[in-house]
Amino acid sequence: MEGLNIRLSDILSVEAIETLIDFLSNLEKIAKAFSSSLDLLNTMRVGEARVQLAEVLKLEEKGKDLRTRLEELIVSSRLEPSLKEDLLNFVIKADAIGDHIKEAARELTILPILEIPVEIRNGIIELSKLSITALHQLISAAKKTMEGNNTEALEDIKLINKYEERADQVDLANRGLLLTLADKLRPVTMSILIHDLNKDLEESVDACQVAGEYLKLIILTWLA
């Protein structure tokens, strides 16, 4: 697409861009800590994994402060009201990704993942990787809009949609396995925790997809 070269940094204040960068960087750290926790759990390094899961919770709280500041800067700017709304929707949905990963981290803290039947565990791991990959793709797209690489950003957003479609398939398969293998899951609370973990991971990918659509709207409407 020709002409998609206006930078997001051309229309937002320096402070707003700096805060957005910090906000995205914090999301990257959340993804990294969560990914590390999964790797550690898979190698039975439970103590180290819990340290990383606690880091996810701490980073998500910091993300709330960054979101609040970013929203204040957008609302107080002289941008057109409809652009403000699009930007706020993007920020809100991007922040929701952190919320879902935080809830998944809480569930992993108390869930004995190595006791989960391997079929379900593999599905949870795949869904976790899709969540992290989709988030990285969203962050990449947002950074590209700041640099004026908007056509490339749109390609990133297309990939997020593919990850979301795959996440829907894995979510459905995981829920089916939960029903099929229910008798193997003891205590019963394990089934509930796995269901909640699966739901939070799938919803984190959904939030990435919706945030990507808001970013696409910003690119096509305001950066063209």
QUIZIPE-V200964 format. One record per residue. N is the residue number from 1. RES is the residue in three letters. SS is DSSP state (A for helix, B for strand, O for the rest). PHI is phi in degrees with one decimal (* if undefined). NEAR is the number of other C-alpha atoms within 8 Angstrom. Layout:
<<N	RES	SS	PHI	NEAR> <N	RES	SS	PHI	NEAR>>
This chain:
<<1	MET	O	*	4> <2	GLU	O	-82.7	4> <3	GLY	O	89.3	6> <4	LEU	O	-88.1	13> <5	ASN	O	-123.9	10> <6	ILE	O	-74.2	10> <7	ARG	O	-87.5	13> <8	LEU	A	-60.5	11> <9	SER	A	-69.7	11> <10	ASP	A	-79.1	7> <11	ILE	O	-114.0	7> <12	LEU	O	-103.2	8> <13	SER	O	-67.1	8> <14	VAL	A	-58.6	7> <15	GLU	A	-64.8	7> <16	ALA	A	-64.4	11> <17	ILE	A	-64.5	10> <18	GLU	A	-61.7	8> <19	THR	A	-69.2	11> <20	LEU	A	-62.9	10> <21	ILE	A	-60.9	9> <22	ASP	A	-63.0	9> <23	PHE	A	-62.0	11> <24	LEU	A	-68.0	9> <25	SER	A	-62.1	8> <26	ASN	A	-66.0	12> <27	LEU	A	-62.8	12> <28	GLU	A	-61.5	11> <29	LYS	A	-66.1	10> <30	ILE	A	-60.5	14> <31	ALA	A	-61.3	11> <32	LYS	A	-65.3	8> <33	ALA	A	-65.0	12> <34	PHE	A	-66.3	13> <35	SER	A	-61.4	11> <36	SER	A	-62.2	10> <37	SER	A	-62.4	14> <38	LEU	A	-65.1	10> <39	ASP	A	-60.6	9> <40	LEU	A	-69.4	12> <41	LEU	A	-63.3	12> <42	ASN	A	-68.6	8> <43	THR	O	-108.1	6> <44	MET	O	62.7	7> <45	ARG	O	-94.8	9> <46	VAL	A	-64.3	8> <47	GLY	A	-59.9	6> <48	GLU	A	-65.9	9> <49	ALA	A	-62.2	14> <50	ARG	A	-66.6	10> <51	VAL	A	-63.2	9> <52	GLN	A	-68.0	12> <53	LEU	A	-66.2	15> <54	ALA	A	-64.8	9> <55	GLU	A	-65.0	10> <56	VAL	A	-58.0	15> <57	LEU	A	-63.2	11> <58	LYS	A	-66.0	8> <59	LEU	A	-65.8	11> <60	GLU	A	-65.9	14> <61	GLU	A	-65.4	8> <62	LYS	A	-62.3	9> <63	GLY	A	-60.6	13> <64	LYS	A	-62.7	9> <65	ASP	A	-63.8	8> <66	LEU	A	-66.5	12> <67	ARG	A	-61.2	12> <68	THR	A	-59.7	8> <69	ARG	A	-64.9	9> <70	LEU	A	-63.8	11> <71	GLU	A	-63.0	10> <72	GLU	A	-60.7	8> <73	LEU	A	-66.7	10> <74	ILE	A	-68.5	12> <75	VAL	A	-63.0	7> <76	SER	O	-83.4	6> <77	SER	O	-76.4	6> <78	ARG	O	-97.3	4> <79	LEU	O	-69.6	8> <80	GLU	O	-62.0	6> <81	PRO	A	-53.5	6> <82	SER	A	-68.9	6> <83	LEU	A	-69.7	10> <84	LYS	A	-55.5	11> <85	GLU	A	-62.3	8> <86	ASP	A	-63.0	12> <87	LEU	A	-64.8	12> <88	LEU	A	-63.8	10> <89	ASN	A	-62.2	10> <90	PHE	A	-62.0	12> <91	VAL	A	-62.5	11> <92	ILE	A	-60.7	9> <93	LYS	A	-72.8	12> <94	ALA	A	-64.4	11> <95	ASP	A	-65.1	11> <96	ALA	A	-62.6	10> <97	ILE	A	-60.2	14> <98	GLY	A	-60.3	13> <99	ASP	A	-58.7	9> <100	HIS	A	-66.6	12> <101	ILE	A	-67.2	14> <102	LYS	A	-59.7	11> <103	GLU	A	-63.7	10> <104	ALA	A	-62.6	12> <105	ALA	A	-64.1	13> <106	ARG	A	-61.1	10> <107	GLU	A	-67.0	11> <108	LEU	A	-66.9	11> <109	THR	A	-61.4	8> <110	ILE	A	-109.6	6> <111	LEU	O	-94.1	9> <112	PRO	O	-75.3	7> <113	ILE	A	-59.7	8> <114	LEU	A	-74.5	9> <115	GLU	A	-91.6	5> <116	ILE	O	-75.4	9> <117	PRO	O	-50.1	9> <118	VAL	A	-58.2	6> <119	GLU	A	-61.8	7> <120	ILE	A	-72.5	11> <121	ARG	A	-59.7	11> <122	ASN	A	-62.3	8> <123	GLY	A	-65.5	12> <124	ILE	A	-64.1	11> <125	ILE	A	-64.5	9> <126	GLU	A	-63.1	9> <127	LEU	A	-64.7	14> <128	SER	A	-63.0	10> <129	LYS	A	-66.3	9> <130	LEU	A	-64.2	12> <131	SER	A	-61.4	12> <132	ILE	A	-66.8	10> <133	THR	A	-64.6	9> <134	ALA	A	-63.0	15> <135	LEU	A	-65.1	14> <136	HIS	A	-59.5	10> <137	GLN	A	-66.6	12> <138	LEU	A	-65.2	14> <139	ILE	A	-62.5	10> <140	SER	A	-58.6	10> <141	ALA	A	-63.0	14> <142	ALA	A	-63.6	10> <143	LYS	A	-64.9	9> <144	LYS	A	-65.9	12> <145	THR	A	-65.8	14> <146	MET	A	-70.7	10> <147	GLU	A	-94.4	10> <148	GLY	O	85.7	11> <149	ASN	O	-89.4	12> <150	ASN	A	-74.2	16> <151	THR	A	-63.8	8> <152	GLU	A	-65.8	9> <153	ALA	A	-61.1	13> <154	LEU	A	-64.4	10> <155	GLU	A	-67.0	8> <156	ASP	A	-59.9	12> <157	ILE	A	-65.0	15> <158	LYS	A	-60.5	8> <159	LEU	A	-65.7	10> <160	ILE	A	-58.1	14> <161	ASN	A	-61.3	9> <162	LYS	A	-67.5	8> <163	TYR	A	-63.7	12> <164	GLU	A	-66.2	13> <165	GLU	A	-63.4	8> <166	ARG	A	-66.1	8> <167	ALA	A	-61.0	12> <168	ASP	A	-61.1	9> <169	GLN	A	-66.1	8> <170	VAL	A	-66.8	11> <171	ASP	A	-57.8	13> <172	LEU	A	-62.5	8> <173	ALA	A	-64.0	9> <174	ASN	A	-62.3	12> <175	ARG	A	-66.2	9> <176	GLY	A	-64.5	8> <177	LEU	A	-65.9	11> <178	LEU	A	-60.1	11> <179	LEU	A	-72.1	7> <180	THR	A	-65.0	7> <181	LEU	O	-103.2	8> <182	ALA	A	-55.0	9> <183	ASP	A	-67.5	6> <184	LYS	A	-86.2	6> <185	LEU	O	-98.5	11> <186	ARG	O	-134.7	8> <187	PRO	O	-70.3	6> <188	VAL	A	-60.4	7> <189	THR	A	-61.0	7> <190	MET	A	-62.9	10> <191	SER	A	-60.0	12> <192	ILE	A	-65.1	8> <193	LEU	A	-64.2	10> <194	ILE	A	-64.2	9> <195	HIS	A	-58.8	10> <196	ASP	A	-66.3	10> <197	LEU	A	-62.6	13> <198	ASN	A	-57.9	12> <199	LYS	A	-63.9	9> <200	ASP	A	-65.3	12> <201	LEU	A	-65.7	14> <202	GLU	A	-64.1	13> <203	GLU	A	-70.5	10> <204	SER	A	-66.8	14> <205	VAL	A	-69.9	16> <206	ASP	A	-57.6	9> <207	ALA	A	-63.6	12> <208	CYS	A	-60.2	15> <209	GLN	A	-64.5	13> <210	VAL	A	-68.0	9> <211	ALA	A	-60.4	14> <212	GLY	A	-62.5	12> <213	GLU	A	-67.6	9> <214	TYR	A	-65.4	12> <215	LEU	A	-65.8	12> <216	LYS	A	-60.1	10> <217	LEU	A	-61.0	10> <218	ILE	A	-62.4	12> <219	ILE	A	-61.9	12> <220	LEU	A	-73.1	9> <221	THR	A	-92.0	7> <222	TRP	A	-116.3	8> <223	LEU	O	-112.4	12> <224	ALA	O	-90.0	9>>
